[in-house]
Amino acid sequence: MADEVWHPEQKGRFEDGQYVLEVPYSDSRELVMDILKHGPEVEVIAPTALRTEVRDRLARSIAQYQPDVSQKRSLVKAVSNRKRK
């Protein structure tokens, strides 16, 4: 990750054995996707809004793989499809 260029104005440094990357952004959508592709190897420490957005996306991803949720989703899809016909 230390070798990646995410933004021309990024600032990176090693701190307590970890690489800290500061990246300016205006729209979080692409940045969140870049963060998520690194999985548990990265952690957003600030700003709080970005950290919350990443956490919420991860929670939704985990929920998709819960047996109860996927069964309910399939049922909702089936009902929705029937109504359209």
C-alpha positions in Angstrom: 0.0 0.0 0.0 2.9 2.4 0.7 3.8 2.2 -3.0 0.3 2.9 -4.3 -0.6 6.4 -5.6 -4.2 7.2 -4.7 -4.0 10.9 -5.2 -1.3 13.3 -6.4 -1.4 15.2 -3.1 -1.4 12.2 -0.8 0.9 12.2 2.2 2.2 8.9 3.7 4.5 8.1 6.6 5.3 5.2 8.8 4.2 5.6 12.4 4.6 3.0 15.1 5.2 0.3 12.6 2.1 1.1 10.5 1.8 3.1 7.3 -0.4 6.1 7.7 -1.8 7.6 4.5 -3.6 10.9 4.2 -5.6 11.4 1.0 -7.7 14.4 0.1 -11.1 13.6 -1.4 -14.4 15.3 -2.1 -16.6 12.3 -3.0 -16.2 9.2 -0.8 -17.6 6.6 -3.2 -14.4 5.7 -5.1 -12.3 6.1 -2.0 -14.5 3.7 0.0 -14.2 1.1 -2.8 -10.4 1.5 -2.8 -10.3 1.1 1.0 -12.6 -2.0 0.9 -10.4 -3.8 -1.6 -7.7 -4.0 1.0 -10.0 -5.7 3.5 -8.6 -6.2 7.0 -5.2 -4.8 6.0 -6.4 -1.2 6.3 -8.3 0.9 8.9 -9.8 4.3 8.4 -8.9 6.4 11.5 -10.3 9.7 10.3 -12.5 11.4 9.4 -15.3 9.8 11.4 -17.8 10.1 8.6 -15.6 8.1 6.3 -14.9 5.5 9.0 -18.6 5.1 9.5 -19.3 4.8 5.8 -16.7 2.0 5.5 -18.0 0.2 8.6 -21.6 0.4 7.3 -20.6 -1.0 3.9 -18.8 -3.9 5.6 -21.7 -4.6 7.8 -24.1 -4.7 4.8 -21.6 -7.1 3.0 -21.5 -9.4 6.0 -25.3 -9.4 6.3 -25.6 -10.6 2.7 -23.8 -13.8 3.7 -26.0 -14.6 6.7 -28.3 -17.6 5.8 -31.4 -15.9 7.2 -30.9 -12.7 5.3 -30.3 -14.3 1.9 -33.4 -16.4 2.2 -35.5 -13.4 3.1 -34.0 -11.5 0.2 -34.9 -14.2 -2.3 -38.4 -14.3 -1.0 -38.8 -10.5 -1.3 -37.4 -10.7 -4.9 -39.9 -13.5 -5.8 -42.8 -11.5 -4.4 -41.6 -8.3 -6.2 -41.3 -10.1 -9.5 -44.8 -11.6 -9.3 -46.3 -8.1 -8.7 -44.7 -6.8 -11.9 -46.3 -9.4 -14.2 
